Every structure is written in structure tokens, then in C-alpha cells.
Amino acid sequence: MRSLAYFKTGDIHFTDKIDTPKINNDHELMIDVAWCGICGTDLHEFLEGPIFMPKDGDTHYLSGLDLPLPMGHEMSGIVKEVGKGVTRFKPGDRVVIEATTSCGDTHRWPKSKVAKGELCPACEMGLPNCCTHGSFQGLGSVGGGFAEQVVVGEKHVVKIPDKLPLDVAALVEPLSVAWHAARLAEFKEGSNALVLGSGPIGLAMILALKGMKAGKIVVSEPAKLRRELAEKLNVVVFNPTHTRAQNAIEKLKELSPKDHGFDYTFDCSGVQDTFNAAVKAACIQGHIVNVAIWGPKPVAFHPMDMTYGEKKLTGTMGYVTRDFEEVVDAIDKGYISIEECKLLITGRVKLEDGMEKGFHELIEHKETNVKILLTPNNHGELQ
């Protein structure tokens, strides 16, 4: 089949020679991929990897599969075939795919290096997103959505309503990252929030908070075009470059409803300045949430900034199927606007053009792009 696949370090390219996946377990489905978004993690695999992908010449610890593997984990599609044990889906169903893979999936992969039935502590707790051996479909363990078909375990599939366009449905994955972060922080309806950074996850964070019926939302973003996009989502936008760092935090706090800080702060950038702002701009007993993926270097942290105000700091990792279900429900009920979701899609290209018009476009022009979607089966309008 046709795919955009990871072959080795620094080598991702289009091919029409990848084997079509097969259903090997009664509880698997085969899905025709409609759209699949390019994630920042995909770019990091290309520029800096392997991170999640197997090292050259090696097989993946969880699945036992080797390279090349189709990439892509932000998927929507249509069910093509179901295994004998599948009860919740039928061919023709429109779906999205929750892409985590964990030691709870090893029964599907005969070559897995993890003993079948042997769960890590996180999976025993029902937290596959924190699995010791965890990875993602299309990001290391098994082939993903930059291909004509994918095979997925039934528990990872969520049906979508007919009114949800398949291109917008590919955004359910990044929206679920943001939804999981807010849910883990026990976000309460009507609360105010500060979002630091309005890149793809920051913008998804805005939409997720609106879906949870947030009160005032303030977004801090230095890049002009990203501020303009955030403004289209009808939130308050702040430019931190207009003031010195400490003054910027005070100015941010002044934008909170009572001028003393925010109920919730979400760091979606992952740099020292945004971490500092997330901690210091939170109100007394406020909740600080790190949504960003950081590099290996530590940052300066002053515990008393937390202690004096009895603040809470939460880390959040990925998502679980529940988050996909709740995001789809919020879209279906109109709490998350389909029209606002469309604003995040800045490119729709066919699979063959995925490197030139997808990866390189995002790497070289990230200031003018948010989410570029690839279609392996030519669904909808292309740009």
C-alpha cells in the first residue's frame, strides 16, 4: 500500500511498497484512513530521532515490529473490516483512533518483547497512557495513519457522528491531549484559565476549555500570527514581549477576573519563562498544569512559589479512550465548535506530497501553520 514511512534515522519518505496490514486478532478492525494530522512529535522524530521509533536495525520493544513503519497518529477514517470478536463497530462506521499502545496490547503482537499478560504498574492501575513500555500507533510501535489502511484494537476506536467532517475529526487526537490535561486537573465549569502558548496544543487547549464551559480564558503568545488565530477563538490575548518578564507576569495577573491570578494555568510551550509564568500567575490554591513535552535539560524551580500559595502542580501525559469519547460528545453537543476547529487546519495535502508540503512546510514556516493534514485516500478538498 501507499504510505509515508519511517525507514531509518533522518529518512522518512513516500513508498508504495509497504505491506497492507492484516487483522490478526478477533478484536481488531481494519480502517481506511481519511485524514491524519502531522504532529510536532513527528517532526522531532525526523529532525532529532529516533525518540519513540525503533533504532536503526532494531525492533520495537512493545510490538516486536521492525522498520520501515508508516507514521501518523492523529487519525480519522472509515471501518473497512472487523474481526470476529468485534461487537461495537461494522464496516462503514466513521471513526477516530485513540493511538496509545501499551503492554495491555501485547496479545495482538506475537513478537512482542513484553510477556503477554504481564502488565506494568501503570497499566495495572488502568493508566495505559503512562505505560512503562508505552508508545503510539504511527509513532514507534505499529504502523499509523500516513497509509491507506491501519489495523487497530477495538478498545482504541471511537465512533463519530455524521455531522463531524472527517478532516475536523482528525483534530480529536490533539483536542484529547488538551481535554485530558484539563480533566486531570479537575477543571470546574465557570473557572478562569491562562494558556501559555498558542501553538497547536495551546489552541487545542483553548477549544477544550471552551468545551468544558470555562469562564474567562487568557492566552499569552509572543508570535503575532498565532495571537491573531487565538483572537479568532474569542479569548483574551496577551503579548508577553511588550514587557519585561516579571512585569509580564504582573500584567497577566491583572487580566484575571479579580487581579490576583488564575484558577488554572496551562503551560503549552515548555520553556523556562512559560513555566515561571504558569506558577506565578496561578492564584492562591490555583492549579498549574504542565501540558508541554520538555527536553532533557532541567529548569530552575523555587518550591516556595508553590508553598506560600498552596498551589498544585500537575503533569499530564497524552490521553486515554475516555478523553476521545468526551471530546466527540462535546463536539456533537456544540460545546466545541466545528467551525472554530476548522481554523486550526492550515493545510490539506495528499500523501505523496507529505514531506514537501507537510513536514518541510511545518519546519520551515511554522509561524504560518498550525495543523497540516495528509489524506492517503484523497478525501475532501486539497490545498
HELIX and SHEET records of a PDB file:
HELIX    1   1 GLY A   40  GLU A   48  1                                   9    
HELIX    2   2 CYS A  103  ARG A  108  5                                   6    
HELIX    3   3 PRO A  121  GLU A  124  1                                   4    
HELIX    4   4 PRO A  128  CYS A  130  5                                   3    
HELIX    5   5 GLU A  154  HIS A  156  5                                   3    
HELIX    6   6 LEU A  166  ALA A  169  1                                   4    
HELIX    7   7 VAL A  172  LEU A  184  1                                  13    
HELIX    8   8 PRO A  200  GLY A  211  1                                  12    
HELIX    9   9 LYS A  224  LYS A  232  1                                   9    
HELIX   10  10 PRO A  240  HIS A  242  5                                   3    
HELIX   11  11 ALA A  245  GLU A  254  1                                  10    
HELIX   12  12 GLN A  272  LYS A  280  1                                   9    
HELIX   13  13 MET A  304  THR A  307  1                                   4    
HELIX   14  14 THR A  321  ASP A  332  1                                  12    
HELIX   15  15 ILE A  338  LYS A  342  1                                   5    
HELIX   16  16 LEU A  351  ASP A  353  5                                   3    
HELIX   17  17 GLY A  354  PHE A  359  3                                   6    
HELIX   18  18 HIS A  360  GLU A  364  1                                   5    
HELIX   19  19 LYS A  366  THR A  368  5                                   3    
SHEET    1   A 3 ASP A  11  THR A  15  0                                        
SHEET    2   A 3 SER A   3  LYS A   8 -1                                        
SHEET    3   A 3 LEU A  69  PRO A  70 -1                                        
SHEET    1   B 5 GLN A 149  GLY A 153  0                                        
SHEET    2   B 5 GLU A  28  GLY A  37 -1                                        
SHEET    3   B 5 GLU A  74  VAL A  82 -1                                        
SHEET    4   B 5 ARG A  94  ILE A  97 -1                                        
SHEET    5   B 5 VAL A 157  LYS A 159 -1                                        
SHEET    1   C 4 GLN A 149  GLY A 153  0                                        
SHEET    2   C 4 GLU A  28  GLY A  37 -1                                        
SHEET    3   C 4 LYS A 371  THR A 375 -1                                        
SHEET    4   C 4 ILE A 345  LYS A 350  1                                        
SHEET    1   D 3 THR A 100  THR A 101  0                                        
SHEET    2   D 3 SER A 135  GLN A 137 -1                                        
SHEET    3   D 3 GLY A 140  VAL A 142  1                                        
SHEET    1   E 6 VAL A 236  PHE A 238  0                                        
SHEET    2   E 6 ILE A 217  SER A 220  1                                        
SHEET    3   E 6 ALA A 193  LEU A 196  1                                        
SHEET    4   E 6 PHE A 262  ASP A 267  1                                        
SHEET    5   E 6 ALA A 282  ASN A 290  1                                        
SHEET    6   E 6 LYS A 312  GLY A 315  1                                        
END                                                                             
